[in-house]
Amino acid sequence: MAKWVTANHPEVLFDPAVGPGTFFSAARSVGFKGDFAGFELDGTALEGAYKRGLNFSEMKGIQIGDFIQDKIRNEYPAIISNPPYIRHHRLNLQQKLELRQLATNFLGFPLDGRMGLHIYFLLKSLRQLASNGRLAFLLPADVCEGVSSTALWKKISEHFRIDAVINFDNAAAPFPSLDTNVILFLISNRSPAPLVVWSHLLAPKTEAVLDGVYARNSQLSVTHKRDIFELLATGLSRPPRINITNSVPLSAFARVMRGIATGANNFFFLTSDQVQQFDINKNYFKRAIGRTRDCRKDKLELADLRKLDNAGRPTWLLNIGKQRAEDLPASLRKYIEMGERWGLHQKPLIKTRRPWYRMEQRIVPGILFAYLGRRDCRFIENTAEALPLTGFLCIYPWDPGVEHRQKLCRALNHPLTIANLVFVGKSYGKGAIKVEPRRLDALEIPCEVLEEIGLKPIKSHIQPILLEKTRR
C-alpha cells in the first residue's frame, strides 16, 4: 500500500487514523522521504510509532483529535489508512445525523443508516485528496454489499479513478483473527477509467499485493481487468461472472421470509426441563429450532429435535395466542408475571406486541436456509415441521408438494447454485456469507441444474395470505 501510494514521490503522506504508525513506518521502508500528517484520537497509540523507529519530529504533523469532526482545509497528494471499524450499532443518534450530513454534502444523497464509521473516513479522505493524488484504504467488504453500496460506488467512480480493488483469499487474510472480509481499495483523483484492476490474492505476501496492484497474474494472485459497469453491477467485493449460464431466480419457485424474532430467547425458547420446571402445558408451545449449529445436515427431522431435547437444547417455542392473561392457567400467568418482573414487556421489539407475550406468527416453512455461515448445505428440508428463529430464513415453495420441495432442496444445494450465493450475499471472514431475505429471492439456480433434477419454475401461484402479512 505504501509503495503504491508514494510512487509519485508526494511531499506529504496523510493518515486519518494513524494508530501506532504502521503505514508511516512502511512508507519509510520503501524510500518515502516526505513529511507525515494525520489524526489520531488516542495519543497513547503514537507510542507504537516511536517503537517502530519514527522520531518525534517526524510525527509533529499528527493532530490528536477526531478526523471526522475536525474541519480540514488542506488537500493531500497521498492518503493511506486502515480506518477504525466501528459499526452503526456503536454510533449515537447525534453522530449518525452528522455522518448523514457528511455523506449528503459529498455524494448528494445520504447513505443507509447501517453503514459503519469506516465508510465516512473514506468519503472525507476523498474530499481531501489533491488533484492527481493517490489513496489506499483497507475497508471491510460490507461497504460494497449494503443497501447504499451500488449508488455509493457509482458516485465515487464518476468523480475518481478506481485503480484497483484487491480481495484476499482466506489464506491471505490481512487480519486472520477477525471475522471480517477485508478489501484494499486503490483510488486516484484523476479522470475515471473504463477498466479496473481486480485481484484475488492467494498468499499473505507483499509480492502478492504488488502483483495485484500492477495487474500481474502469478501463483500468488488471480487478476482481471474488469469493465467498471460490470464491476459495479456485480459488486466490488465479488469475482467476475466468467461462466454465466441461463438461470432462474429462487423467487420463481418460492417466497422467502426471515425467521421468528422472539426478542428474548431465554424467556420464549425453552428446553423440556424448563417447560416441566415451570409447569406449563406443552399445548402452549410449538417445536422450533434456533441455532444453525443444531442442524448440521440438509434435512431436519423430528428425531433431530428429540436428540437436541435430550441434550438439553431448547426446542420449545412459547406460542400463546391472543388470550388475556387472566384466562390462562395459573402456572402460565405466574411465568408471564416473572417476565414482567424482568422488564421484558418494555423491550423495544416485545412491547410492540399486543399482548406483549404473544409470539410472532409463521406458517411452518418447507425449507430452511442458514442465514449466516460457512457450511456447504445451507438449505435444509424441514420434515420436522419446526419453526425457525432468526438464525434461519423461511423458504415457502409455491408448490407445497413433498416431491417438489425435495427437488427444490436438491437444486438449491447443488454446487453450481451454492456458488451463486456470493453474488447475493454479504461476505465475512473465513468464507462466511450472510444473505438477507430479499437478496435470497434473487439467488440464481442454473438452468442446467433444473434440467438435471427435473424441476420447472412455477409460472403462476396463489400467495398465502399469512406470507404477505406477519400477524402481531
C-alpha positions as CSV (number, residue, x, y, z in Angstrom):
1,M,0.0,0.0,0.0
2,A,2.7,2.4,1.0
3,K,4.8,1.7,-2.1
4,W,1.8,2.4,-4.5
5,V,0.5,5.5,-2.7
6,T,4.0,7.1,-2.6
7,A,5.1,6.1,-6.1
8,N,4.8,9.7,-7.4
9,H,7.1,11.0,-4.6
10,P,4.5,13.1,-2.8
11,E,5.6,15.8,-0.3
12,V,3.2,14.6,2.4
13,L,1.6,11.3,3.3
14,F,-1.6,11.7,5.3
15,D,-3.3,9.0,7.5
16,P,-6.7,10.0,9.1
17,A,-6.2,7.2,11.8
18,V,-2.5,7.0,12.5
19,G,-2.6,4.5,15.4
20,P,0.9,3.0,16.0
21,G,2.3,4.5,12.8
22,T,2.3,1.2,10.8
23,F,1.8,2.9,7.4
24,F,4.3,5.7,8.1
25,S,6.9,3.1,9.1
26,A,6.2,1.1,5.9
27,A,6.5,4.3,3.8
28,R,10.0,4.9,5.2
29,S,10.9,1.3,4.4
30,V,10.1,1.8,0.8
31,G,12.0,5.0,0.5
32,F,9.5,7.8,1.2
33,K,11.4,11.0,2.1
34,G,8.4,13.4,2.6
35,D,6.5,14.6,5.7
36,F,3.7,12.9,7.6
37,A,0.4,14.3,8.6
38,G,-2.8,12.9,10.1
39,F,-5.1,12.4,13.0
40,E,-5.2,10.1,16.0
41,L,-7.9,10.1,18.6
42,D,-5.8,8.3,21.2
43,G,-2.5,10.0,21.8
44,T,-1.0,7.0,23.6
45,A,-1.3,4.9,20.4
46,L,1.5,7.0,18.9
47,E,3.9,5.3,21.3
48,G,3.9,2.4,18.9
49,A,5.2,4.7,16.1
50,Y,8.3,5.6,18.2
51,K,8.9,1.9,18.9
52,R,8.8,1.4,15.1
53,G,11.7,3.8,14.7
54,L,9.9,7.0,13.9
55,N,11.0,10.1,15.8
56,F,9.1,12.9,17.4
57,S,10.0,15.5,14.7
58,E,8.6,13.1,12.0
59,M,5.3,12.9,13.9
60,K,4.9,16.6,14.7
61,G,2.2,16.8,11.9
62,I,-0.1,14.4,13.7
63,Q,-3.0,16.0,15.4
64,I,-4.6,14.4,18.5
65,G,-8.3,14.7,17.6
66,D,-11.2,13.4,15.7
67,F,-10.7,13.3,11.9
68,I,-14.4,13.2,11.2
69,Q,-15.3,16.2,13.5
70,D,-12.4,18.4,12.6
71,K,-12.7,21.0,9.7
72,I,-9.8,20.3,7.4
73,R,-8.7,22.8,4.8
74,N,-5.6,21.1,3.4
75,E,-5.5,18.7,0.5
76,Y,-3.1,15.9,0.4
77,P,-1.3,14.2,-2.5
78,A,-1.2,10.8,-0.8
79,I,-3.6,9.3,1.7
80,I,-3.3,5.9,3.3
81,S,-5.4,4.3,6.1
82,N,-6.9,1.3,7.9
83,P,-9.8,3.3,9.4
84,P,-11.5,2.3,12.7
85,Y,-14.0,-0.5,12.1
86,I,-16.9,0.9,14.1
87,R,-20.4,-0.4,13.1
88,H,-23.5,1.7,13.2
89,H,-24.7,0.0,16.5
90,R,-22.0,1.8,18.4
91,L,-22.8,5.3,17.0
92,N,-25.2,7.5,18.9
93,L,-28.0,9.4,17.2
94,Q,-26.1,12.7,17.0
95,Q,-23.1,11.0,15.4
96,K,-25.5,9.4,12.8
97,L,-27.1,12.7,12.0
98,E,-23.7,14.3,11.4
99,L,-22.5,11.4,9.3
100,R,-25.6,11.5,7.3
101,Q,-25.0,15.2,6.5
102,L,-21.3,14.4,5.6
103,A,-22.5,11.9,3.0
104,T,-25.2,14.2,1.7
105,N,-22.7,17.0,1.2
106,F,-20.2,14.8,-0.6
107,L,-22.4,12.4,-2.6
108,G,-25.6,14.4,-2.9
109,F,-27.6,11.8,-1.0
110,P,-27.5,10.1,2.4
111,L,-26.2,6.6,3.0
112,D,-28.2,3.8,4.6
113,G,-28.1,4.2,8.4
114,R,-26.4,0.8,8.8
115,M,-23.2,1.9,7.2
116,G,-20.3,2.0,9.7
117,L,-18.0,4.8,10.6
118,H,-15.2,3.5,8.3
119,I,-17.0,4.5,5.1
120,Y,-17.2,8.1,6.3
121,F,-13.5,8.1,6.8
122,L,-13.2,7.2,3.1
123,L,-15.6,9.9,1.9
124,K,-13.9,12.6,3.9
125,S,-10.5,11.4,2.8
126,L,-11.5,11.5,-0.8
127,R,-12.7,15.1,-0.2
128,Q,-9.2,16.0,1.0
129,L,-7.4,14.1,-1.8
130,A,-5.4,16.6,-4.1
131,S,-5.7,16.5,-7.9
132,N,-3.7,13.5,-9.2
133,G,-3.3,12.3,-5.6
134,R,-3.4,8.7,-4.6
135,L,-5.4,7.0,-1.9
136,A,-5.0,3.5,-0.4
137,F,-7.7,2.2,2.0
138,L,-8.4,-1.0,3.8
139,L,-12.1,-1.5,4.3
140,P,-14.5,-4.3,5.2
141,A,-16.5,-5.8,2.3
142,D,-19.7,-4.5,3.8
143,V,-19.1,-1.2,2.1
144,C,-19.6,-3.0,-1.2
145,E,-22.6,-5.1,-0.3
146,G,-25.0,-2.9,1.7
147,V,-28.2,-1.2,0.6
148,S,-26.4,2.0,-0.4
149,S,-23.3,0.4,-1.9
150,T,-24.2,0.5,-5.6
151,A,-25.1,4.2,-5.5
152,L,-22.1,5.0,-3.3
153,W,-19.5,3.4,-5.6
154,K,-21.2,4.6,-8.8
155,K,-20.9,8.2,-7.5
156,I,-17.2,7.6,-6.5
157,S,-16.4,6.1,-9.8
158,E,-17.9,9.1,-11.6
159,H,-15.5,11.6,-9.9
160,F,-12.4,9.5,-9.1
161,R,-10.5,6.7,-10.8
162,I,-10.8,3.3,-9.1
163,D,-7.3,2.0,-10.0
164,A,-7.5,-1.4,-8.2
165,V,-9.6,-3.5,-5.9
166,I,-7.7,-6.2,-4.1
167,N,-9.5,-9.1,-2.4
168,F,-7.9,-11.6,-0.1
169,D,-8.3,-15.4,0.0
170,N,-8.9,-16.9,3.4
171,A,-5.2,-18.0,3.5
172,A,-4.1,-14.4,2.7
173,A,-6.4,-12.5,5.1
174,P,-4.6,-9.4,6.5
175,F,-6.3,-9.9,9.9
176,P,-6.9,-13.6,10.1
177,S,-8.2,-13.5,13.7
178,L,-11.1,-11.1,12.7
179,D,-14.4,-12.3,11.3
180,T,-14.2,-9.6,8.6
181,N,-13.6,-9.8,4.9
182,V,-11.1,-7.0,4.2
183,I,-10.6,-5.3,0.8
184,L,-7.9,-3.0,-0.3
185,F,-9.0,0.0,-2.5
186,L,-6.6,2.0,-4.6
187,I,-8.1,5.2,-5.9
188,S,-6.7,8.3,-7.5
189,N,-8.0,11.8,-8.1
190,R,-7.9,11.5,-11.9
191,S,-10.4,11.2,-14.7
192,P,-12.4,7.9,-14.3
193,A,-11.1,5.0,-16.4
194,P,-13.3,2.3,-18.1
195,L,-11.3,-0.6,-16.7
196,V,-10.4,-1.5,-13.1
197,V,-7.8,-4.0,-11.9
198,W,-9.5,-6.6,-9.7
199,S,-7.3,-9.1,-8.0
200,H,-7.8,-12.0,-5.6
201,L,-4.7,-12.7,-3.5
202,L,-3.8,-16.3,-2.6
203,A,-0.9,-15.8,-0.2
204,P,-0.1,-13.4,2.6
205,K,3.0,-11.9,0.9
206,T,4.0,-8.4,-0.2
207,E,4.7,-9.8,-3.7
208,A,1.1,-11.0,-4.0
209,V,-0.2,-7.5,-3.2
210,L,2.2,-5.9,-5.7
211,D,1.2,-8.5,-8.4
212,G,-2.4,-7.5,-7.8
213,V,-1.7,-3.7,-7.8
214,Y,0.2,-3.9,-11.0
215,A,-2.2,-6.4,-12.7
216,R,0.3,-9.3,-12.9
217,N,-1.1,-12.8,-12.8
218,S,1.1,-15.2,-10.8
219,Q,0.9,-18.1,-8.5
220,L,0.2,-15.6,-5.7
221,S,-2.8,-13.9,-7.2
222,V,-5.5,-14.1,-9.8
223,T,-6.1,-10.7,-11.6
224,H,-8.7,-9.4,-14.0
225,K,-9.2,-6.1,-15.8
226,R,-12.9,-5.5,-15.3
227,D,-15.2,-3.1,-17.0
228,I,-16.4,-0.5,-14.4
229,F,-20.0,-1.0,-15.3
230,E,-19.8,-4.8,-14.9
231,L,-17.9,-4.4,-11.6
232,L,-20.4,-2.0,-10.2
233,A,-23.3,-4.3,-11.2
234,T,-21.7,-7.4,-9.8
235,G,-20.2,-5.8,-6.7
236,L,-16.6,-4.7,-6.0
237,S,-16.1,-7.5,-3.4
238,R,-17.3,-10.2,-5.8
239,P,-15.5,-12.1,-8.5
240,P,-16.3,-11.7,-12.2
241,R,-19.0,-13.9,-13.5
242,I,-16.9,-15.7,-16.1
243,N,-19.2,-18.8,-16.6
244,I,-22.5,-17.0,-17.0
245,T,-25.3,-19.5,-17.7
246,N,-29.0,-19.2,-18.1
247,S,-30.7,-19.3,-14.7
248,V,-34.0,-18.8,-12.9
249,P,-34.2,-16.9,-9.6
250,L,-35.4,-18.6,-6.4
251,S,-38.4,-16.2,-6.4
252,A,-39.9,-18.3,-9.3
253,F,-40.1,-21.3,-7.0
254,A,-40.6,-19.9,-3.5
255,R,-41.1,-17.0,-1.2
256,V,-38.5,-16.0,1.5
257,M,-39.1,-14.6,4.9
258,R,-36.9,-14.1,8.0
259,G,-37.2,-16.4,10.9
260,I,-39.0,-15.6,14.2
261,A,-37.5,-12.8,16.3
262,T,-38.6,-13.6,19.9
263,G,-37.0,-10.6,21.5
264,A,-35.9,-12.7,24.5
265,N,-34.9,-16.3,23.6
266,N,-34.2,-17.1,27.3
267,F,-37.9,-16.5,28.1
268,F,-39.7,-17.7,25.0
269,F,-37.5,-20.6,23.8
270,L,-37.2,-23.3,26.4
271,T,-35.9,-26.8,27.0
272,S,-38.1,-29.7,28.0
273,D,-36.7,-29.5,31.5
274,Q,-37.6,-25.8,31.7
275,V,-41.2,-26.5,30.4
276,Q,-41.5,-29.1,33.2
277,Q,-39.9,-26.8,35.8
278,F,-42.4,-24.0,35.2
279,D,-45.3,-26.5,34.9
280,I,-46.5,-25.1,31.6
281,N,-48.7,-27.3,29.4
282,K,-46.9,-28.1,26.1
283,N,-50.1,-27.2,24.2
284,Y,-48.8,-23.6,24.6
285,F,-45.6,-24.4,22.7
286,K,-44.6,-25.2,19.1
287,R,-41.5,-27.1,18.1
288,A,-38.7,-24.8,16.9
289,I,-35.0,-24.6,16.1
290,G,-32.8,-21.7,17.0
291,R,-29.1,-22.2,16.0
292,T,-27.8,-23.4,12.7
293,R,-25.2,-25.5,14.5
294,D,-28.1,-27.5,15.9
295,C,-28.8,-28.8,12.3
296,R,-25.7,-30.0,10.5
297,K,-27.5,-31.9,7.8
298,D,-29.5,-31.0,4.7
299,K,-32.6,-32.4,6.4
300,L,-34.2,-31.6,9.8
301,E,-36.2,-34.5,11.1
302,L,-38.3,-34.9,14.3
303,A,-35.7,-37.4,15.6
304,D,-33.2,-34.5,15.4
305,L,-35.4,-32.4,17.6
306,R,-35.6,-35.2,20.1
307,K,-31.8,-35.6,20.2
308,L,-31.5,-31.8,20.8
309,D,-34.1,-32.1,23.5
310,N,-32.2,-34.9,25.2
311,A,-29.0,-32.9,25.0
312,G,-30.6,-30.0,26.9
313,R,-31.0,-27.7,23.9
314,P,-34.2,-25.6,23.6
315,T,-36.7,-26.8,21.0
316,W,-40.0,-25.5,22.6
317,L,-41.2,-22.0,21.5
318,L,-43.8,-20.4,23.7
319,N,-46.8,-19.7,21.4
320,I,-49.6,-18.1,23.4
321,G,-52.5,-16.8,21.4
322,K,-54.5,-13.6,21.9
323,Q,-55.9,-14.8,25.3
324,R,-55.9,-12.4,28.2
325,A,-53.6,-13.3,31.0
326,E,-56.4,-13.9,33.4
327,D,-57.8,-16.6,31.0
328,L,-54.6,-18.6,31.1
329,P,-53.6,-21.4,33.5
330,A,-52.2,-20.3,36.8
331,S,-48.7,-21.6,36.1
332,L,-48.6,-19.7,32.8
333,R,-49.8,-16.5,34.4
334,K,-47.1,-16.9,37.0
335,Y,-44.5,-17.3,34.2
336,I,-45.7,-14.2,32.4
337,E,-45.5,-12.2,35.7
338,M,-41.9,-13.3,36.0
339,G,-41.2,-12.0,32.5
340,E,-42.7,-8.6,33.5
341,R,-40.5,-8.5,36.6
342,W,-37.6,-8.9,34.3
343,G,-38.9,-5.9,32.3
344,L,-39.4,-7.9,29.1
345,H,-42.6,-6.1,28.2
346,Q,-40.6,-2.9,27.9
347,K,-38.0,-4.2,25.5
348,P,-38.3,-2.4,22.1
349,L,-39.4,-5.4,19.9
350,I,-41.6,-7.1,22.5
351,K,-43.6,-4.0,23.6
352,T,-45.0,-3.7,20.0
353,R,-46.9,-6.9,20.5
354,R,-50.5,-7.0,21.9
355,P,-50.3,-8.6,24.3
356,W,-46.5,-8.5,24.8
357,Y,-46.2,-12.2,25.4
358,R,-47.8,-13.2,22.1
359,M,-45.2,-14.6,19.7
360,E,-44.7,-13.6,16.0
361,Q,-46.6,-16.0,13.8
362,R,-45.2,-18.0,10.9
363,I,-46.5,-20.9,8.8
364,V,-44.1,-23.8,9.1
365,P,-41.7,-23.4,6.1
366,G,-40.9,-26.4,4.0
367,I,-37.2,-25.3,3.6
368,L,-34.9,-23.6,6.0
369,F,-31.8,-21.5,5.0
370,A,-28.8,-21.0,7.2
371,Y,-28.8,-17.2,7.3
372,L,-25.1,-16.8,8.1
373,G,-22.5,-19.5,7.8
374,R,-19.7,-21.3,6.0
375,R,-21.4,-24.7,5.6
376,D,-21.9,-26.3,2.3
377,C,-25.5,-27.4,2.9
378,R,-27.2,-24.1,3.5
379,F,-30.7,-25.3,2.5
380,I,-32.4,-27.7,4.9
381,E,-35.6,-29.7,4.2
382,N,-37.8,-29.2,7.2
383,T,-39.6,-32.5,7.6
384,A,-39.7,-31.9,11.4
385,E,-42.1,-29.0,10.7
386,A,-40.1,-26.8,13.1
387,L,-40.5,-23.1,13.3
388,P,-37.1,-21.3,12.8
389,L,-35.8,-18.4,14.8
390,T,-33.7,-15.7,13.2
391,G,-30.7,-17.9,12.6
392,F,-32.6,-19.2,9.6
393,L,-34.7,-17.8,6.8
394,C,-38.0,-19.4,5.9
395,I,-38.5,-20.7,2.3
396,Y,-42.0,-21.4,1.3
397,P,-42.2,-23.2,-2.1
398,W,-45.2,-22.1,-4.2
399,D,-45.9,-25.8,-4.8
400,P,-46.2,-27.3,-1.3
401,G,-46.0,-30.9,-2.6
402,V,-43.3,-33.1,-1.0
403,E,-41.7,-34.1,-4.3
404,H,-41.4,-30.5,-5.5
405,R,-39.9,-29.5,-2.1
406,Q,-37.3,-32.3,-2.3
407,K,-36.4,-31.4,-5.9
408,L,-36.1,-27.7,-4.9
409,C,-33.8,-28.6,-2.0
410,R,-31.6,-30.6,-4.3
411,A,-31.4,-27.8,-6.8
412,L,-30.6,-25.2,-4.1
413,N,-27.8,-27.4,-2.5
414,H,-26.3,-28.1,-5.9
415,P,-22.7,-26.8,-6.0
416,L,-23.4,-24.6,-9.0
417,T,-26.3,-22.9,-7.1
418,I,-24.3,-22.6,-3.9
419,A,-21.5,-20.9,-5.9
420,N,-24.0,-18.2,-6.7
421,L,-24.6,-17.2,-3.1
422,V,-21.6,-15.0,-3.3
423,F,-23.4,-12.8,-5.8
424,V,-26.4,-12.1,-3.5
425,G,-24.8,-12.2,0.0
426,K,-22.5,-10.2,2.2
427,S,-19.1,-11.7,2.7
428,Y,-17.4,-12.0,6.1
429,G,-14.2,-13.5,7.3
430,K,-13.1,-17.1,6.7
431,G,-15.5,-17.6,3.8
432,A,-18.8,-16.8,5.7
433,I,-21.6,-15.4,3.7
434,K,-24.7,-13.7,5.0
435,V,-27.8,-13.5,2.8
436,E,-30.8,-11.2,3.6
437,P,-34.4,-12.4,2.7
438,R,-34.9,-10.0,-0.2
439,R,-31.5,-10.9,-1.7
440,L,-32.1,-14.6,-1.4
441,D,-35.1,-14.1,-3.6
442,A,-32.6,-13.3,-6.4
443,L,-30.4,-16.3,-5.9
444,E,-29.9,-17.8,-9.4
445,I,-30.5,-21.5,-10.0
446,P,-28.7,-22.5,-13.2
447,C,-31.0,-24.0,-15.9
448,E,-28.6,-26.9,-16.3
449,V,-29.2,-27.8,-12.6
450,L,-33.0,-27.5,-13.1
451,E,-32.8,-29.8,-16.1
452,E,-30.6,-32.3,-14.3
453,I,-33.1,-32.5,-11.4
454,G,-36.3,-32.2,-13.4
455,L,-37.6,-29.0,-11.8
456,K,-39.6,-26.4,-13.5
457,P,-40.4,-22.8,-12.4
458,I,-43.9,-22.2,-11.1
459,K,-45.4,-19.8,-13.7
460,S,-48.4,-18.8,-11.6
461,H,-49.1,-19.1,-8.0
462,I,-51.5,-18.0,-5.2
463,Q,-49.6,-16.4,-2.4
464,P,-50.9,-17.5,1.0
465,I,-52.2,-14.5,3.0
466,L,-50.1,-15.4,6.0
467,L,-46.9,-15.0,3.9
468,E,-48.0,-11.5,3.0
469,K,-48.6,-10.3,6.5
470,T,-47.0,-11.1,9.8
471,R,-49.6,-11.5,12.4
472,R,-48.8,-9.4,15.5
